[in-house]
Structures are given as structure tokens and as C-alpha cells.
Amino acid sequence: MTLTEVRPPAPVSRPAGSGPRRPRRVAERSASAGFQAILAAWALVSVLPLIWAAITAFKPNPEVFASPWQLPSRWDFGNFARAWGAASIGQFFVNTVIVVSGALVLTMLLSTMVAYVVARYEFRGNRVIYYLFAGGLMFPVFLALVPLFFVVRNLGLLHSHIGLILVYAAYAMPFSVFFLVAFFRTLPTAVAEAALIDGCSHSGVFFRIMLPMARPGIVSVALFNVLSLWNQYLLPLVLNQGDKSTAVLTEGLAALVAEQGYASDWSALFAGMVIAMLPVLVVYLVFQRRVRQGFVAGALK
């Protein structure tokens, strides 16, 4: 008696693109197209007001309301000169650069030190320090305005750049420490340990090794701080109290809205708005690739 070999039936060949995978691919493509349409609509809603404000800044005053959706008949660059000089936007701009630059340097220096120690060293109270900074993100600044005003007044720092720099730095540190602690934890420890074995001090490891490795995260945090501090309005309003010698751009624009609105100089008002938003826009366009690299590096390491 012979045994016959039983072979399984040959699989039925299906044409490419058929079967259950095709509806799934169609659904994924439809969802992707829907998300892209939503993002395109959001980008259009965000960009169109900026373009309209920039075009209006070059129009003569009669054309601002007569033809709001048309290009100017002549490009009037004198609007920017009036906004910069007569409306004191130039002085407000310089004050903002001084305050934001000083606060950014102080914030990043202190935040990187605190975040590095909390992320890389184990000691009693480590988690308490971390949660204090994390809790600072949930504390509304409105509740601190009155005690903050009296503290700054008792220190004699009202109506001064130093007072604003210190307050801005304290305002920005919770977010900076919270973000950088997570980033420092992703960095490899082998490089730091090798440097310590070779005789490098702890401060040398931090400044010469860990800071260069953490550059993508530091750039990302610095950019977010620039955007936040540049647009800060409530803190300088309370601490400056209308003093134009130390007023920043947000205060200047609020005053410009009142002054130029009564003077019907709308072109100068839009020119002042363009002057205020142009530096932030340039900073974002220059460093947006670094921000993406920082987030990708933090996610992959």
C-alpha cells in the first residue's frame, strides 16, 4: 500500500490592490487629506491677517477704509517713520530688546543649571524642587501681581529695566526647567562619567560637555521664551505704571492705539504693529528648524 502525498491547495492569487488592505489605505489617505485641509485652512486664517496688516501699513490714511482689500496706490514708507519717531515706538522697541535679552540670558543660565542638577544628580529634596517648578506652570500670574508689585517696590526696582528683567526671568523659569529636565535625562551618562574619570570637574562637565549636547533643547526653550516675553503685557503694565522711559512694545502699542485712533492716523498704527511683530517673525523663521530638531532629538534619544 502506498501513501499518496497530500498537498495543500494552492493559494488563490489576488490582484494587486484588492482585498481588505485597500479600504484601509483609502481611509488613511482620506484622513490624511482631511488633516492637511484643516492645517491649510488654519494656516490661511493665521497668515492672512498678518499679510493684510503689513499691506495696510504702507497705505495712505484715506485708503485704509476706502479700499481695505486692495493694494495701496502708492507705498508710503513715511508711516513707519511716524510710528518710530512721533509715537515713540523706537524707544519702546529698544526697551523691549534690552529687557527680553537680559531676561533670556538670565533665564537660560539659571534654568540649565537647575535642570541639569535635578535631572542628573540624586539628593534629598530632588523631587520637591522639580515639583515646585512644575507647580509654577499652574500658578496664574494674576494672583501674584499685588505681592509682586510690593516686593519690587520695596527693592526700589519699579520703573527700571533691572526690575523687569528679574521678574521676566522668574516668570519664564518654571517652563524652562520643566522642559530642560526632561531633555537632560535623555542625554547619555557615559560621556559625563568618562570626563569625570579623566579629571574634569563637575562644572567643566556641565559647561564643556553637557551644554553642547543639549543645544537643540536649549534653542527650543529659548525661542519659546523669546515669543512669550516679547508679547508680555500684564507684568510691565503693573511694574512700569505708564512710565514711557521704561515702557515696552506691548505698552507702547496700547498707547499708540489710543493716540493714533483719536488722531485718525491708522497707517502709523498698522506700521507700529508691523514693527512690533517683525522681530518675532524673523526669529521664528530663522530658528524653526532648530526647534524641530530639538523636539526630534528629545524624542529619539
C-alpha positions as CSV (number, residue, x, y, z in Angstrom):
1,M,0.0,0.0,0.0
2,T,1.4,3.3,-1.0
3,L,0.9,6.6,0.7
4,T,0.0,9.4,-1.5
5,E,1.3,12.9,-0.7
6,V,-1.4,15.2,0.3
7,R,-0.6,18.8,-0.8
8,P,-2.4,21.8,0.5
9,P,-4.4,23.7,-2.0
10,A,-2.5,26.4,-3.9
11,P,-3.3,29.9,-2.6
12,V,-5.6,31.9,-4.7
13,S,-3.7,34.8,-6.2
14,R,-5.4,38.1,-5.8
15,P,-4.8,41.1,-8.0
16,A,-2.6,43.9,-6.5
17,G,-4.5,46.5,-4.6
18,S,-7.5,44.2,-3.8
19,G,-8.6,42.7,-0.5
20,P,-9.0,44.1,2.9
21,R,-5.9,46.4,2.7
22,R,-7.4,48.6,0.0
23,P,-10.2,50.1,2.1
24,R,-7.8,50.7,4.9
25,R,-5.4,52.6,2.6
26,V,-8.3,54.6,1.2
27,A,-9.4,55.5,4.7
28,E,-5.8,56.5,5.7
29,R,-5.5,58.7,2.6
30,S,-8.8,60.3,3.2
31,A,-7.9,61.0,6.8
32,S,-4.5,62.4,5.8
33,A,-6.2,64.6,3.2
34,G,-8.7,65.9,5.8
35,F,-5.9,66.8,8.2
36,Q,-4.0,68.5,5.5
37,A,-7.1,70.5,4.6
38,I,-7.6,71.5,8.2
39,L,-4.0,72.6,8.6
40,A,-4.1,74.6,5.3
41,A,-7.3,76.4,6.5
42,W,-5.6,77.1,9.9
43,A,-2.5,78.4,8.2
44,L,-4.6,80.6,5.9
45,V,-6.6,82.0,8.8
46,S,-3.3,82.8,10.7
47,V,-1.3,84.3,7.8
48,L,-4.0,86.4,6.1
49,P,-4.4,88.9,8.9
50,L,-0.6,89.4,9.0
51,I,-0.4,90.0,5.3
52,W,-3.4,92.4,5.5
53,A,-1.8,94.3,8.4
54,A,1.6,94.5,6.5
55,I,-0.1,95.9,3.3
56,T,-2.2,98.4,5.3
57,A,0.9,99.7,7.0
58,F,2.1,101.1,3.6
59,K,-1.2,102.7,2.6
60,P,-2.1,106.4,2.9
61,N,-4.7,107.1,5.6
62,P,-7.6,107.7,3.2
63,E,-7.2,104.3,1.6
64,V,-7.2,102.3,4.9
65,F,-11.1,102.3,5.0
66,A,-11.8,103.3,1.4
67,S,-10.1,100.3,-0.1
68,P,-9.1,97.9,2.7
69,W,-8.7,94.8,0.5
70,Q,-6.7,96.4,-2.3
71,L,-3.0,97.1,-2.7
72,P,-2.0,100.7,-1.9
73,S,-2.0,103.2,-4.8
74,R,1.4,104.3,-3.6
75,W,3.7,102.6,-1.0
76,D,4.1,105.2,1.8
77,F,7.2,104.4,3.9
78,G,6.6,107.6,5.9
79,N,4.1,105.6,8.0
80,F,7.0,103.7,9.6
81,A,8.9,106.9,10.3
82,R,5.9,108.5,12.1
83,A,5.3,105.3,14.1
84,W,9.0,105.0,15.0
85,G,9.6,108.7,16.0
86,A,6.4,110.5,16.8
87,A,4.7,107.6,18.5
88,S,7.9,106.6,20.4
89,I,7.8,103.1,19.0
90,G,11.6,103.3,18.6
91,Q,12.1,103.9,22.3
92,F,9.7,101.1,23.2
93,F,11.5,98.8,20.8
94,V,14.9,99.4,22.4
95,N,13.5,98.9,25.9
96,T,11.9,95.6,24.8
97,V,15.2,94.4,23.3
98,I,17.1,95.3,26.5
99,V,14.6,93.6,28.8
100,V,14.0,90.5,26.8
101,S,17.7,90.0,26.0
102,G,18.7,90.3,29.7
103,A,15.8,88.1,30.9
104,L,16.6,85.5,28.3
105,V,20.3,85.2,29.3
106,L,19.5,85.1,33.0
107,T,16.7,82.6,32.5
108,M,18.6,80.2,30.3
109,L,21.7,80.3,32.5
110,L,19.8,79.6,35.7
111,S,17.3,77.1,34.1
112,T,20.0,75.0,32.5
113,M,21.9,74.8,35.9
114,V,18.8,73.8,37.9
115,A,17.5,71.4,35.2
116,Y,20.9,69.7,34.9
117,V,21.3,69.2,38.7
118,V,17.7,67.9,39.1
119,A,18.0,65.6,36.1
120,R,21.4,64.1,36.7
121,Y,22.0,64.1,40.5
122,E,20.2,62.2,43.2
123,F,19.9,64.0,46.5
124,R,17.3,64.7,49.2
125,G,14.7,67.1,48.0
126,N,15.3,66.5,44.3
127,R,11.7,65.7,43.5
128,V,10.5,68.6,45.7
129,I,12.5,71.1,43.7
130,Y,11.2,69.6,40.5
131,Y,7.5,69.6,41.5
132,L,7.9,73.2,42.8
133,F,8.9,74.4,39.3
134,A,6.3,72.2,37.7
135,G,3.7,73.7,40.0
136,G,4.8,77.1,38.9
137,L,3.4,76.4,35.5
138,M,-0.1,76.0,37.0
139,F,0.1,79.2,39.2
140,P,-1.7,82.1,37.5
141,V,0.3,85.3,37.3
142,F,-2.8,87.3,38.2
143,L,-2.6,86.0,41.8
144,A,1.0,87.2,42.2
145,L,0.6,90.7,40.8
146,V,-0.2,92.5,44.1
147,P,2.6,90.9,46.3
148,L,5.0,91.1,43.3
149,F,4.4,94.8,43.0
150,F,5.2,95.4,46.7
151,V,8.3,93.2,46.5
152,V,9.6,95.1,43.5
153,R,8.7,98.4,45.1
154,N,10.5,97.6,48.4
155,L,13.6,96.7,46.4
156,G,13.5,100.0,44.6
157,L,13.2,98.4,41.2
158,L,9.9,99.9,39.9
159,H,10.2,101.7,36.6
160,S,13.6,100.1,35.8
161,H,14.9,97.6,33.3
162,I,16.5,95.5,36.1
163,G,13.2,95.0,37.8
164,L,11.5,93.8,34.7
165,I,14.5,91.6,33.8
166,L,14.3,89.8,37.2
167,V,10.5,89.4,37.1
168,Y,10.6,88.2,33.5
169,A,13.3,85.6,34.4
170,A,11.3,84.4,37.4
171,Y,8.2,84.2,35.2
172,A,10.0,82.1,32.5
173,M,12.0,79.7,34.7
174,P,9.2,77.2,35.6
175,F,8.6,76.3,31.9
176,S,12.3,76.3,31.1
177,V,13.2,74.0,34.0
178,F,10.3,71.6,33.3
179,F,11.3,71.2,29.7
180,L,15.0,71.0,30.2
181,V,14.9,68.4,33.0
182,A,13.2,66.0,30.6
183,F,15.8,66.8,27.9
184,F,18.8,66.4,30.2
185,R,17.5,63.0,31.2
186,T,17.8,61.8,27.6
187,L,21.5,62.6,27.3
188,P,23.9,59.7,27.7
189,T,25.7,59.4,31.0
190,A,28.7,57.5,29.7
191,V,30.3,60.7,28.2
192,A,30.0,62.6,31.5
193,E,31.4,59.7,33.5
194,A,34.3,59.4,31.2
195,A,35.1,63.1,31.6
196,L,34.9,62.8,35.4
197,I,37.3,59.8,35.3
198,D,39.7,61.9,33.1
199,G,39.8,64.6,35.8
200,C,37.2,67.0,34.6
201,S,35.3,68.9,37.3
202,H,31.5,68.8,37.6
203,S,31.3,72.4,36.4
204,G,33.6,71.5,33.5
205,V,31.4,68.6,32.5
206,F,28.3,70.8,32.6
207,F,29.7,73.7,30.6
208,R,32.1,71.9,28.2
209,I,30.2,68.6,27.5
210,M,26.5,68.6,28.6
211,L,25.6,72.1,27.4
212,P,26.8,71.5,23.8
213,M,25.0,68.1,23.8
214,A,21.8,69.8,25.0
215,R,22.0,72.6,22.4
216,P,18.8,71.6,20.4
217,G,16.7,71.6,23.6
218,I,18.2,74.9,24.8
219,V,17.5,76.6,21.5
220,S,13.9,75.3,21.5
221,V,13.3,76.6,25.1
222,A,15.0,79.9,24.3
223,L,12.8,80.5,21.3
224,F,9.6,79.8,23.2
225,N,10.8,82.2,25.9
226,V,11.5,85.0,23.4
227,L,8.0,84.7,22.0
228,S,6.4,84.7,25.4
229,L,8.5,87.5,26.9
230,W,8.3,89.7,23.8
231,N,4.5,89.6,23.9
232,Q,4.3,90.1,27.7
233,Y,1.9,92.9,28.6
234,L,0.5,92.4,32.1
235,L,3.8,92.4,34.1
236,P,5.3,95.6,32.5
237,L,1.9,97.3,32.8
238,V,1.9,96.8,36.6
239,L,5.6,97.4,37.2
240,N,6.1,100.4,34.9
241,Q,2.7,102.2,35.6
242,G,2.8,104.1,32.4
243,D,6.4,105.3,32.6
244,K,7.4,105.8,29.0
245,S,11.1,105.8,29.7
246,T,11.0,102.0,30.6
247,A,7.8,101.0,28.7
248,V,8.0,98.0,26.3
249,L,6.4,97.5,23.0
250,T,3.2,96.0,24.2
251,E,2.5,99.1,26.4
252,G,3.6,101.3,23.5
253,L,1.2,99.7,21.1
254,A,-1.7,100.0,23.6
255,A,-0.9,103.8,23.9
256,L,-0.5,104.0,20.1
257,V,-4.0,102.6,19.6
258,A,-5.4,105.3,21.8
259,E,-3.4,108.2,20.4
260,Q,-3.5,107.3,16.7
261,G,-7.1,106.3,17.0
262,Y,-8.1,109.8,18.1
263,A,-5.7,111.3,15.6
264,S,-7.1,109.0,12.8
265,D,-3.5,108.1,11.8
266,W,-4.4,104.5,11.2
267,S,-1.5,103.9,8.8
268,A,1.0,104.7,11.6
269,L,-0.9,102.4,13.9
270,F,-0.5,99.5,11.5
271,A,3.1,100.4,10.9
272,G,3.8,100.2,14.6
273,M,2.1,96.8,14.7
274,V,4.4,95.6,11.9
275,I,7.5,96.9,13.7
276,A,6.4,95.0,16.8
277,M,5.7,91.7,15.2
278,L,8.6,91.7,12.6
279,P,11.4,90.7,15.0
280,V,9.4,87.8,16.5
281,L,8.6,86.6,13.0
282,V,12.2,86.7,11.9
283,V,13.4,84.9,14.9
284,Y,10.8,82.1,14.4
285,L,11.7,81.7,10.7
286,V,15.4,81.6,11.4
287,F,15.2,79.0,14.3
288,Q,12.2,76.9,13.4
289,R,14.4,74.1,12.0
290,R,16.4,74.1,15.3
291,V,13.1,73.8,17.2
292,R,12.1,70.7,15.2
293,Q,15.5,69.2,15.7
294,G,15.2,69.8,19.4
295,F,11.9,68.0,19.7
296,V,13.0,65.2,17.5
297,A,16.3,64.8,19.4
298,G,14.4,64.7,22.7
299,A,12.0,62.1,21.4
300,L,14.6,59.8,19.9
301,K,17.4,59.7,22.5
